Amino acid sequence: MLPKGYQPWMVRPLARLVAMPPNAYTWSTDRKAANPGPDYPRYSRHGITSYLMLVERVKADGAGRRKPVAGEVVIVSNLHDQHLDTQYPIDVMRPIVRDPRVLRIITIPASEGLLHDIVGLTGDNRPRLRAAYRYLSEAMGVALPDPLAESAVANR
């Protein structure tokens, strides 16, 4: 992944820097207030490192790939994401997955207004949660239940 405002060459040093101290759960700046419910108000610094290194690992593994990619690669690209460069993973995967039928890109238009955490029951995305699930259903090829149905909310 590539955080907005960073260049691709910065990912590896940034990930190493974040991974150096022992793992800790850090508050998101916009989640410091009490946040009841199933959303995650904090995130793991080492978890962020894993996400940062995911695309780097794919690039390294795919650089010398001679065999075609087996199966399908699906990227969900949220054009309104305020934290990530959504084009970067696509640019990385296109040379690795040479068959365009294997690489499927689901684009969530910016007009949907979905922020980074697209599936949280609380927060700014709640009014657009059904739209988020519609795109995720398309990406997974299954019908997801209505996230705002009474039974779905009660089970979380």
C-alpha positions as CSV (number, residue, x, y, z in Angstrom):
1,M,0.0,0.0,0.0
2,L,1.1,3.6,-0.5
3,P,0.0,6.2,1.9
4,K,-1.0,9.5,0.2
5,G,1.9,12.0,0.1
6,Y,4.6,9.3,-0.1
7,Q,6.6,8.1,-3.0
8,P,6.9,4.4,-3.8
9,W,10.6,4.3,-2.8
10,M,9.7,5.5,0.7
11,V,7.5,2.5,1.6
12,R,10.2,0.1,2.7
13,P,12.1,2.6,4.9
14,L,8.8,3.8,6.4
15,A,7.7,0.2,7.2
16,R,11.0,-0.6,8.8
17,L,10.8,2.6,10.9
18,V,7.2,1.8,12.1
19,A,8.2,-1.9,12.8
20,M,11.2,-1.0,15.0
21,P,9.6,-0.3,18.3
22,P,7.6,-3.0,20.1
23,N,4.1,-3.4,18.8
24,A,1.5,-1.1,20.3
25,Y,-2.1,-0.1,19.5
26,T,-2.3,3.5,18.6
27,W,-5.3,5.8,18.5
28,S,-6.4,7.1,15.2
29,T,-6.5,10.9,15.5
30,D,-10.1,11.0,14.5
31,R,-11.1,8.2,16.9
32,K,-9.8,9.5,20.3
33,A,-13.4,10.1,21.6
34,A,-15.2,7.1,23.1
35,N,-16.4,5.0,20.2
36,P,-18.8,2.2,21.3
37,G,-19.6,-0.6,18.9
38,P,-17.7,-2.9,16.6
39,D,-15.5,-0.3,14.9
40,Y,-11.8,-0.4,15.8
41,P,-10.8,2.9,17.5
42,R,-7.1,1.8,17.6
43,Y,-4.8,0.1,15.2
44,S,-1.7,-2.0,15.5
45,R,1.6,-0.4,14.4
46,H,2.9,-3.7,13.2
47,G,-0.3,-4.3,11.4
48,I,0.3,-1.1,9.5
49,T,3.8,-2.4,8.6
50,S,2.2,-5.6,7.2
51,Y,-0.1,-3.6,5.0
52,L,2.8,-1.3,3.8
53,M,4.9,-4.3,2.9
54,L,2.2,-6.2,1.1
55,V,2.7,-4.5,-2.2
56,E,6.4,-4.5,-1.8
57,R,6.3,-8.3,-1.3
58,V,4.1,-8.7,-4.4
59,K,6.5,-6.7,-6.5
60,A,9.4,-8.8,-5.3
61,D,7.6,-12.1,-5.9
62,G,6.2,-11.0,-9.2
63,A,9.3,-9.4,-10.7
64,G,10.7,-12.6,-12.1
65,R,7.5,-14.6,-12.4
66,R,7.4,-16.8,-15.5
67,K,4.2,-18.7,-14.8
68,P,0.9,-16.9,-15.2
69,V,-0.9,-16.0,-12.0
70,A,-3.4,-18.7,-11.1
71,G,-6.9,-17.6,-10.2
72,E,-8.2,-14.1,-10.1
73,V,-6.7,-11.0,-8.5
74,V,-9.3,-8.5,-7.3
75,I,-8.4,-5.0,-6.3
76,V,-11.1,-2.7,-4.7
77,S,-10.1,0.8,-5.4
78,N,-12.0,3.5,-3.4
79,L,-11.3,6.8,-5.2
80,H,-12.5,8.8,-2.2
81,D,-9.9,7.2,0.2
82,Q,-8.3,10.0,2.1
83,H,-5.3,7.9,3.3
84,L,-4.1,5.7,0.4
85,D,-3.0,6.1,-3.2
86,T,-5.5,3.9,-4.8
87,Q,-3.7,3.7,-8.2
88,Y,-0.5,2.3,-6.8
89,P,-1.6,-1.3,-6.2
90,I,-3.1,-1.4,-9.7
91,D,0.1,-0.1,-11.2
92,V,2.1,-2.8,-9.3
93,M,-0.2,-5.6,-10.4
94,R,-0.7,-4.9,-14.1
95,P,2.8,-6.0,-15.1
96,I,2.7,-9.1,-12.9
97,V,-0.8,-10.2,-13.9
98,R,-0.4,-10.0,-17.6
99,D,-3.7,-11.5,-18.6
100,P,-6.3,-8.7,-18.2
101,R,-9.0,-11.3,-17.6
102,V,-7.3,-12.3,-14.4
103,L,-6.9,-8.9,-12.9
104,R,-10.3,-7.5,-11.9
105,I,-10.5,-3.9,-10.5
106,I,-13.6,-2.8,-8.7
107,T,-13.7,1.0,-8.6
108,I,-15.7,2.8,-6.0
109,P,-16.3,6.3,-7.4
110,A,-15.4,9.3,-5.4
111,S,-19.0,10.4,-5.8
112,E,-20.0,7.6,-3.3
113,G,-18.3,9.6,-0.6
114,L,-16.9,6.5,1.1
115,L,-13.9,7.3,3.4
116,H,-11.0,5.0,4.1
117,D,-12.8,2.7,6.7
118,I,-15.6,1.7,4.3
119,V,-17.3,-1.0,6.5
120,G,-17.5,0.6,9.9
121,L,-21.0,0.6,11.5
122,T,-20.3,3.9,13.3
123,G,-18.7,7.0,11.9
124,D,-18.9,9.0,8.7
125,N,-19.5,6.0,6.4
126,R,-22.6,4.6,8.2
127,P,-25.1,6.5,5.9
128,R,-23.3,5.0,2.9
129,L,-22.7,1.5,4.3
130,R,-25.1,-0.2,1.9
131,A,-23.1,1.2,-1.1
132,A,-19.9,-0.1,0.4
133,Y,-21.4,-3.6,0.8
134,R,-22.7,-3.4,-2.8
135,Y,-19.1,-3.0,-4.1
136,L,-17.7,-5.6,-1.7
137,S,-20.4,-8.0,-2.9
138,E,-19.3,-7.4,-6.4
139,A,-15.6,-7.9,-5.6
140,M,-16.3,-11.2,-3.7
141,G,-18.9,-12.5,-6.1
142,V,-21.4,-13.2,-3.3
143,A,-24.5,-11.4,-2.0
144,L,-23.6,-9.9,1.4
145,P,-26.4,-9.4,3.9
146,D,-27.8,-5.9,4.5
147,P,-25.3,-4.4,7.0
148,L,-27.9,-2.2,8.6
149,A,-30.6,-4.8,9.0
150,E,-31.6,-5.3,12.7
151,S,-30.3,-8.9,12.8
152,A,-26.9,-7.9,11.3
153,V,-26.4,-5.0,13.8
154,A,-27.4,-7.2,16.8
155,N,-24.9,-9.9,15.9
156,R,-21.9,-7.5,15.9
